Amino acid sequence: MKKIELLIITYLSVCITFMNCTTPSQKVEDAENKVEKVDKQLDKADKELEEAQKEYLEDVRKTRTAFLNALIKNDEKIMVFKEKIAVEKQEIKDKYTQKITELEEKNQKMKEKLESYQIEGENQWKAFKKDLSHDINEVSEDINRLKTTQY
């Protein structure tokens, strides 16, 4: 019985050994297939990266335009308000003048910040966009509050 078990184990070992043996040409072919697969994956990754870069740059362009339009709109609101108070008494003009000047300066600084922004990376862009959006909204709200404030 032990001879049969030993014979079976030997037979199975030999079979497994021959089944796992691959010829050098098969190894080369397998390696070529793996290289081809990796090349395809790299091409796909390159295309995805390129597409993401295009989307990022398009977002920068569109957002810059939207921010610039918002800043121009703020300037227009300030001009309208200045024209409105121009006919008021000097005492009222004086009360508004300082706040108007502050708002004009803030708006101008945001324009300069927007124009000087250098494309650095998506994370920096997101932070910049968030901060500038907050600042623009804040100035716009201040202008609207100024228009409703009665001195």
Order of alpha helices (4+ residues) and beta strands (2+ residues): alpha-alpha-alpha-alpha
